[in-house]
Amino acid sequence: MCNLYRITTNQQAIREFVAATHDGIGNLEPSIDVYPDRPAPVVRNIDGGRELASLTWGMPTPIEYLKSRDAPDTGVTNIRNTGSPHWRNWLGVEHRCVVPATAFSEYGQKPDPVTKRKPLHWFALDDTQPLFFFAGIWTPWRGTRGSNRTPRPGDHLLFAFLTTEPNGVVKPIHPKAMPAILTSRGEVETWLTADWKEAKALQRPLPNDQLMILETPNTTPADGMLQGI
């Protein structure tokens, strides 16, 4: 699933879209490629308002998927099975967030005959790459992140976003899943405020006519992250 996405917008546009009341990220660069286990902007409910904050991409990994309890946790970037006991504690409004993006990527299934590498395809709402949001969850977490070579022990603020079955645009390229995407203020409001029974309906494929494939150069995402569990 998606292990690389892009943000090409300004933070004022993000704040206005979600009616953010707090901004804790400083100056947002005009174009960011976001990789797993890296900081990225999200909007979360906090102190009776909404905060634009910088969190690390990758929620805590379920114990059964850890290679060792002593090894750093590389995190889970994409969450599909919201019925899992591991994720249930983070489905309430206090742990929901929305993740701004303007494009996301997926690998194709067939390697390029010359490079022998699978091509990377980018998706956006249209060719102007307008702002949208992934439906996400977040949590504070204490432990060790990173790798054995560069461990980062301590307190962390983590996030990931939900995935669902792919629509007709994504499926020919990546048949397993696509991100749960929110495109309107009403959908963002529902995700951040509604009870789970109502909010869960937003974990669905985007209609085919609301997504397109972009013609963009290949970029290689980071490896080693768990996804879609």
C-alpha positions as CSV (number, residue, x, y, z in Angstrom):
1,M,0.0,0.0,0.0
2,C,0.9,3.7,0.0
3,N,4.3,4.3,1.5
4,L,4.9,7.6,-0.1
5,Y,2.7,10.6,-0.6
6,R,3.1,14.3,-1.4
7,I,1.9,17.6,-0.1
8,T,2.1,20.6,-2.4
9,T,0.1,23.3,-0.7
10,N,0.5,25.9,2.0
11,Q,-0.5,25.5,5.7
12,Q,-3.0,28.3,5.5
13,A,-5.0,26.3,3.0
14,I,-4.9,23.3,5.3
15,R,-5.9,25.4,8.3
16,E,-8.9,26.9,6.5
17,F,-10.1,23.6,5.1
18,V,-10.3,22.0,8.5
19,A,-11.0,25.1,10.7
20,A,-7.8,24.6,12.7
21,T,-7.5,26.6,15.9
22,H,-3.9,25.8,16.7
23,D,-0.8,25.6,14.5
24,G,2.3,23.9,16.0
25,I,4.4,23.1,12.9
26,G,6.2,26.3,12.2
27,N,6.7,27.0,8.5
28,L,5.5,24.2,6.1
29,E,7.7,23.7,3.0
30,P,5.8,24.3,-0.2
31,S,6.4,20.7,-1.5
32,I,7.1,17.7,0.7
33,D,7.5,14.0,-0.2
34,V,6.5,12.1,3.0
35,Y,8.1,8.7,3.7
36,P,7.5,6.2,6.5
37,D,8.9,7.0,10.0
38,R,9.3,10.7,9.0
39,P,7.5,13.7,10.5
40,A,4.5,15.0,8.6
41,P,1.6,17.4,9.2
42,V,-1.7,16.1,10.5
43,V,-4.8,17.8,12.0
44,R,-6.0,16.4,15.3
45,N,-8.6,17.2,17.9
46,I,-7.0,18.8,21.0
47,D,-8.0,21.0,23.9
48,G,-11.4,21.6,22.5
49,G,-10.1,22.7,19.1
50,R,-8.1,21.4,16.1
51,E,-4.3,21.5,15.9
52,L,-2.1,21.3,12.8
53,A,0.8,19.3,14.3
54,S,3.8,17.4,13.1
55,L,3.7,13.7,13.9
56,T,5.7,10.6,12.8
57,W,4.2,8.3,10.2
58,G,3.7,4.8,11.5
59,M,1.5,3.7,14.4
60,P,2.7,1.1,17.0
61,T,3.1,-2.4,15.5
62,P,1.0,-5.2,17.0
63,I,3.1,-7.5,19.2
64,E,2.6,-10.5,17.0
65,Y,4.3,-8.7,14.1
66,L,7.4,-7.5,16.0
67,K,10.6,-9.4,15.1
68,S,11.8,-8.8,18.7
69,R,10.5,-7.0,21.7
70,D,14.0,-5.4,22.0
71,A,14.2,-4.2,18.4
72,P,13.1,-0.7,17.3
73,D,9.5,-0.5,16.1
74,T,9.4,0.6,12.4
75,G,5.6,1.2,12.7
76,V,2.5,0.5,10.7
77,T,1.7,3.1,8.0
78,N,-1.6,1.8,6.6
79,I,-4.5,0.3,8.6
80,R,-7.1,-1.9,7.0
81,N,-8.6,-4.1,9.7
82,T,-10.3,-1.7,12.1
83,G,-12.0,-4.6,13.8
84,S,-8.7,-5.7,15.2
85,P,-8.4,-5.3,19.0
86,H,-5.0,-3.6,18.4
87,W,-6.7,-0.7,16.7
88,R,-9.9,-0.4,18.6
89,N,-8.5,1.8,21.3
90,W,-7.6,4.5,18.8
91,L,-10.9,4.8,16.8
92,G,-12.6,7.3,19.1
93,V,-12.6,11.0,18.1
94,E,-9.8,11.8,20.6
95,H,-7.4,9.7,18.5
96,R,-8.7,10.5,15.0
97,C,-6.9,12.9,12.7
98,V,-6.8,13.9,9.1
99,V,-3.7,13.8,7.0
100,P,-3.3,16.5,4.3
101,A,-2.0,15.3,0.9
102,T,-2.2,16.3,-2.8
103,A,-1.0,13.0,-4.4
104,F,-0.1,9.5,-3.3
105,S,1.9,6.7,-5.0
106,E,1.5,3.0,-5.6
107,Y,3.9,0.5,-7.3
108,G,2.7,-1.2,-10.5
109,Q,2.7,-5.0,-10.7
110,K,5.0,-5.6,-13.6
111,P,8.7,-4.7,-13.5
112,D,10.1,-2.4,-16.2
113,P,11.8,-4.6,-18.9
114,V,14.9,-2.3,-18.9
115,T,15.4,-1.3,-15.2
116,K,13.8,-4.5,-13.8
117,R,12.1,-2.4,-11.2
118,K,8.3,-2.0,-10.7
119,P,7.1,1.5,-11.9
120,L,5.8,3.9,-9.4
121,H,2.5,5.6,-10.2
122,W,1.1,8.8,-8.7
123,F,-2.6,9.5,-8.1
124,A,-4.4,12.8,-7.5
125,L,-7.9,14.2,-7.6
126,D,-7.1,15.9,-10.9
127,D,-4.0,17.2,-12.7
128,T,-3.9,20.4,-10.6
129,Q,-3.4,18.2,-7.5
130,P,-5.8,19.9,-5.1
131,L,-5.7,19.3,-1.4
132,F,-7.4,16.3,0.1
133,F,-7.1,14.3,3.4
134,F,-6.5,10.7,4.4
135,A,-8.7,9.5,7.3
136,G,-6.2,8.8,10.1
137,I,-5.6,8.0,13.7
138,W,-2.8,9.0,16.0
139,T,-1.4,8.3,19.5
140,P,1.4,9.2,21.9
141,W,3.8,6.3,22.4
142,R,6.9,5.6,24.4
143,G,9.5,3.2,23.1
144,T,12.2,3.0,20.5
145,R,11.6,3.9,16.9
146,G,13.9,3.7,13.8
147,S,16.4,1.0,13.1
148,N,19.1,-1.0,14.9
149,R,21.6,1.3,13.3
150,T,19.8,4.5,14.3
151,P,17.4,3.9,17.2
152,R,15.4,6.7,18.6
153,P,14.3,5.9,22.1
154,G,11.8,8.2,24.0
155,D,8.4,9.7,23.6
156,H,6.8,9.9,20.1
157,L,3.6,11.2,18.5
158,L,2.6,8.7,15.8
159,F,0.0,8.5,13.1
160,A,-1.2,6.3,10.3
161,F,-4.2,6.3,7.9
162,L,-6.9,3.9,7.0
163,T,-7.1,1.9,3.7
164,T,-9.9,0.2,1.9
165,E,-10.4,-1.8,-1.2
166,P,-9.1,-0.1,-4.4
167,N,-11.4,1.7,-6.8
168,G,-11.3,1.1,-10.6
169,V,-8.5,3.6,-11.1
170,V,-6.1,2.2,-8.5
171,K,-7.0,-1.5,-8.9
172,P,-5.2,-2.2,-12.2
173,I,-2.0,-0.9,-10.7
174,H,-2.4,-2.0,-7.0
175,P,-5.2,-4.5,-6.6
176,K,-5.0,-4.9,-2.8
177,A,-5.9,-1.5,-1.3
178,M,-6.0,2.3,-1.5
179,P,-6.1,5.0,1.1
180,A,-9.4,6.2,2.6
181,I,-9.7,9.7,1.1
182,L,-11.7,12.6,2.3
183,T,-12.4,15.4,-0.2
184,S,-15.0,17.7,1.4
185,R,-15.3,19.7,4.6
186,G,-18.3,17.7,5.5
187,E,-16.3,14.4,5.3
188,V,-13.5,15.9,7.4
189,E,-16.0,17.1,10.0
190,T,-17.7,13.6,10.2
191,W,-14.3,11.9,10.6
192,L,-13.2,14.2,13.4
193,T,-16.5,14.4,15.3
194,A,-18.9,11.6,14.6
195,D,-19.3,8.4,16.5
196,W,-17.4,5.4,15.1
197,K,-20.5,3.8,13.5
198,E,-21.0,6.9,11.3
199,A,-17.3,7.7,10.8
200,K,-16.5,4.1,9.7
201,A,-18.6,4.6,6.5
202,L,-15.7,6.9,5.3
203,Q,-13.4,3.9,5.1
204,R,-14.5,3.3,1.4
205,P,-13.0,3.7,-2.1
206,L,-13.1,7.1,-3.7
207,P,-15.4,7.1,-6.7
208,N,-13.5,6.4,-10.0
209,D,-14.4,9.8,-11.5
210,Q,-12.7,11.6,-8.5
211,L,-9.2,10.2,-9.0
212,M,-6.7,10.2,-11.8
213,I,-3.2,8.9,-12.6
214,L,-0.5,11.5,-12.9
215,E,2.4,11.5,-15.3
216,T,5.3,12.0,-12.9
217,P,8.9,10.7,-12.5
218,N,9.5,7.6,-10.4
219,T,10.6,7.9,-6.8
220,T,11.6,5.1,-4.6
221,P,9.8,4.8,-1.2
222,A,11.5,3.6,2.0
223,D,11.3,-0.1,2.8
224,G,10.8,-2.0,6.0
225,M,7.4,-0.6,7.1
226,L,4.4,-2.7,7.9
227,Q,1.2,-1.7,6.1
228,G,-2.4,-2.7,5.7
229,I,-2.8,-4.7,8.9
